[in-house]
Amino acid sequence: MSEAFVLDAWALLAFLQGEQPAATRVHRVIEAAQNHSLRLMVSIINIGEVYYRVGRKYGQKEADEVLSILRLLPMDILPAEDEIVLAAARLKMVHILAYADAFAAIAAQQNDATLLTGDPELLKLVDVVRIEKLSRQR
């Protein structure tokens, strides 16, 4: 298993909401992780971002259900340890991006993984981390 991917909140939300073509690409990566063909990861900070965004829009019950679904996916949920928090803070010091997005970038960087995202702020970090651009039709 040499290939590794990190999902950010943008990718997870696109998947959960069926936003194409991003949802199909994320689904394929999840299937490959299920088959042990690659390693799939997400930062707990990005899980938290998905949780609060779903909760704000649909309520806590729906957010809890989404969290249960996410925990069943074949992906490693990476903790926000001190070293990771400070690395994300250092990244944010020099790049304009949301704090939660910095955790996705650092997760990909530190795990030699490709970040799957369509987030415009993260797409600007191609010189910092390997990125596969996702898109969704509006």
Backbone torsions as a table, in degrees:
resi	resn	phi	psi	omega
1	MET	NA	95.4	-176.6
2	SER	-101.3	-29.5	-177.9
3	GLU	-80.9	143.1	179.2
4	ALA	-141.4	142.7	179.7
5	PHE	-133.0	149.3	173.1
6	VAL	-120.0	134.8	174.2
7	LEU	-101.4	139.1	172.3
8	ASP	-101.8	-179.9	-179.3
9	ALA	-62.6	-37.1	179.5
10	TRP	-58.2	-47.4	-179.0
11	ALA	-65.8	-43.0	179.5
12	LEU	-63.6	-43.3	179.7
13	LEU	-66.3	-39.9	176.9
14	ALA	-61.0	-41.6	178.2
15	PHE	-63.7	-50.2	-177.4
16	LEU	-63.6	-33.5	-177.5
17	GLN	-93.6	1.5	178.1
18	GLY	66.1	30.2	-179.0
19	GLU	-79.4	114.0	-174.8
20	GLN	-92.2	151.2	1.1
21	PRO	-86.6	-0.6	-177.8
22	ALA	-57.7	-42.9	-176.9
23	ALA	-59.5	-39.8	179.5
24	THR	-66.5	-42.1	179.3
25	ARG	-63.9	-44.8	179.0
26	VAL	-63.2	-41.1	178.7
27	HIS	-59.7	-42.7	178.8
28	ARG	-63.3	-40.0	178.8
29	VAL	-66.7	-40.6	177.9
30	ILE	-62.4	-42.8	177.6
31	GLU	-61.8	-42.0	178.6
32	ALA	-63.9	-38.1	176.8
33	ALA	-66.1	-38.7	177.6
34	GLN	-61.1	-36.2	179.3
35	ASN	-86.1	6.6	179.4
36	HIS	62.9	27.1	178.3
37	SER	-84.3	-18.4	178.9
38	LEU	-156.2	166.2	176.2
39	ARG	-100.2	133.7	179.9
40	LEU	-120.4	133.4	-176.3
41	MET	-136.2	159.4	173.0
42	VAL	-151.7	143.7	176.1
43	SER	-77.5	142.7	175.9
44	ILE	-59.0	-28.0	178.3
45	ILE	-65.5	-39.5	178.2
46	ASN	-72.6	-32.1	172.1
47	ILE	-61.7	-43.9	178.0
48	GLY	-61.0	-37.8	178.5
49	GLU	-64.6	-43.9	177.0
50	VAL	-61.5	-44.2	-178.4
51	TYR	-58.5	-49.8	-177.4
52	TYR	-70.2	-34.4	-179.9
53	ARG	-68.1	-40.8	176.2
54	VAL	-65.8	-43.5	-179.8
55	GLY	-61.8	-40.5	179.0
56	ARG	-64.9	-37.1	-175.5
57	LYS	-85.1	-38.6	-171.9
58	TYR	-120.5	-9.3	-179.5
59	GLY	104.5	163.5	-174.5
60	GLN	-66.1	-35.7	-179.9
61	LYS	-59.0	-46.1	178.6
62	GLU	-65.2	-39.7	178.0
63	ALA	-61.4	-42.3	178.0
64	ASP	-63.0	-38.8	178.7
65	GLU	-65.7	-42.8	178.2
66	VAL	-63.6	-41.5	178.0
67	LEU	-60.0	-41.7	177.5
68	SER	-61.3	-41.2	178.0
69	ILE	-63.8	-46.1	-178.7
70	LEU	-61.7	-37.3	179.7
71	ARG	-67.4	-20.4	179.0
72	LEU	-85.2	-16.1	-178.2
73	LEU	-69.8	150.1	-178.1
74	PRO	-78.6	64.4	179.5
75	MET	-136.9	146.3	176.4
76	ASP	-80.3	127.1	175.3
77	ILE	-92.9	113.0	-174.7
78	LEU	-84.5	130.1	-179.5
79	PRO	-73.2	161.3	177.6
80	ALA	-99.1	75.5	178.9
81	GLU	-76.9	164.5	-176.4
82	ASP	-49.6	-47.9	-177.6
83	GLU	-60.2	-39.8	-179.4
84	ILE	-69.7	-43.8	179.8
85	VAL	-59.4	-44.8	-179.1
86	LEU	-70.5	-35.7	176.1
87	ALA	-64.0	-42.0	177.9
88	ALA	-64.1	-40.8	178.5
89	ALA	-63.7	-41.4	178.5
90	ARG	-64.2	-39.0	178.1
91	LEU	-63.2	-42.6	-179.6
92	LYS	-67.6	-27.1	177.6
93	MET	-60.5	-32.6	-172.8
94	VAL	-112.6	-5.3	179.3
95	HIS	-131.5	145.3	177.7
96	ILE	-85.5	104.7	177.7
97	LEU	-161.2	159.6	177.9
98	ALA	-66.5	149.2	-178.1
99	TYR	-58.6	-43.8	179.2
100	ALA	-62.5	-36.6	178.3
101	ASP	-62.5	-33.4	178.9
102	ALA	-61.2	-33.0	178.8
103	PHE	-67.7	-37.9	177.4
104	ALA	-64.5	-44.4	-179.8
105	ALA	-63.9	-43.7	179.7
106	ILE	-66.1	-38.8	178.1
107	ALA	-59.5	-44.9	179.2
108	ALA	-66.1	-45.1	-178.5
109	GLN	-60.7	-48.6	-174.7
110	GLN	-76.4	-15.6	179.8
111	ASN	-110.9	15.0	179.9
112	ASP	48.2	49.4	-175.1
113	ALA	-119.0	163.2	174.2
114	THR	-93.4	130.2	177.8
115	LEU	-86.7	121.7	175.1
116	LEU	-92.7	117.5	-177.5
117	THR	-161.0	158.6	170.7
118	GLY	-123.3	5.3	-178.2
119	ASP	-67.3	120.1	-177.3
120	PRO	-56.3	-36.2	179.3
121	GLU	-64.2	-42.3	-179.2
122	LEU	-73.4	-33.3	-179.6
123	LEU	-61.6	-21.2	178.1
124	LYS	-75.8	-8.1	-175.1
125	LEU	-96.0	26.4	-177.4
126	VAL	-60.7	-21.8	177.1
127	ASP	-84.0	-8.3	-176.4
128	VAL	-107.6	-35.4	-173.9
129	VAL	-146.7	150.1	176.8
130	ARG	-72.7	126.6	-174.5
131	ILE	-129.1	137.4	167.9
132	GLU	-110.4	119.6	-176.0
133	LYS	-78.3	126.8	173.2
134	LEU	-101.3	156.0	177.0
135	SER	-140.1	160.3	176.9
136	ARG	-139.1	145.6	178.7
137	GLN	-81.3	143.5	-178.9
138	ARG	-106.7	NA	NA
